[in-house]
Amino acid sequence: DAADKGPYRHYMQKEIFEQPVAIMNTLDGRIKEGKVNIEAIAPNAAEILSKVEHVQIVACGTSYNAGMVARYWFEAIAGVSCDVEIASEFRYRKFVTRPNSLLITLSQSGETADTLAALRLAKESGYMSAMTICNVASSSLVRESDFAFLTRAGVEIGVASTKAFTTQLTCMLLLNAAIGRLKGNLSEEQEHHIIQSLQRLPAQIESALVFDKQIETLSEDFAEKHHTLFLGRGEYYPIAMESALKLKEISYIHAEAYAAGELKHGPLALIDSEMPVVVVAPENDLLEKVKSNIEEVRARGGQLYVFADSDAGFEDSDNFKTIVLPKVDEVTAPIFYTVPLQLLSYHIALIKGTDVDQPRNLAKAVTVE
Ligand code: G6P
């Protein structure tokens, strides 16, 4: 029963811990013989997806952040260009529709007014097709789109979105593998690798949830602070954005995310001993770049909190705390790293005593403009 908190204190906490099962549900029936079961997306999905040359994602809030992660995947995995825009901006500007462009609305509720308005506008603007990745089967977005890919996260009650985000990303990886194959941009081996990584993800997230206590201890350092900076590069930049959004929403601490390479262009001026800086830094091609950004912060007396894996080679020292997570597949790692960062915000909010499930001034679905 979705309304039953079970052993959990808050819906948000329950929904964080439900993510392994939620992702298993997202994957259920969508994989066949080590490949994406494209027909399970929609009976005519293969025909549409094979023609896609451009993807336009439109969303709000956490769903927008999921779109920002997916943009990296569309260009790297599916091999199609991709733009992502906040729905309230997209709907009020003049835009040029690219040839064979697929519009994707991303939404937990399927009822966000701006996203729905953007879909209606796009349908009159020459998009090849309008797809929604959505959590609510009976929603307006699902009804009005050409086809829907349901996230199956289950009912999400906490206003701050958690499992809706990670299941949206799971759908996005499936979609990318499908488009990549249909367009000949992805080898069979690469598709198998993505699928295997997705299948391993629920158990890996279980192993991240084990860090709950360690993250709770870390959260004590943040509760008295007024600001927090989140840094990442590549797909971890939008993961930093989502982490900053979570912290703002539920703890009321001002938080900002920056692409780590932008540090020098402004935020470095903010760094002092009162400024916690959270960095998402797993071992990958960009790690050396991230490490030099970390040094820039350290040299100015910033307090660093680094979420990484053992291969990244970080150790705790003065003003430098690490959460060393298990090494996971690179393709699914952005989804994996989301979870410990959700826990960080959750524990900071607990110390601050805010209404975690129903933060002030916010609504679960923004159905009016
Ligand atoms: C509100 C919610 C957020 C959500 C956003 C978009 O701001 O509080 O959690 O991310 O709306 O909602 P949607 O249902 O379209 O994903």
Boltz pocket constraint, residues with backbone or C-beta under 6 A from the ligand:
constraints:
  - pocket:
      binder: B
      contacts: [[A, 60], [A, 61], [A, 62], [A, 63], [A, 106], [A, 107], [A, 108], [A, 109], [A, 110], [A, 111], [A, 112], [A, 115], [A, 158], [A, 159], [A, 160], [A, 161], [A, 362], [A, 363], [A, 364], [A, 365], [A, 366]]
      max_distance: 6.0
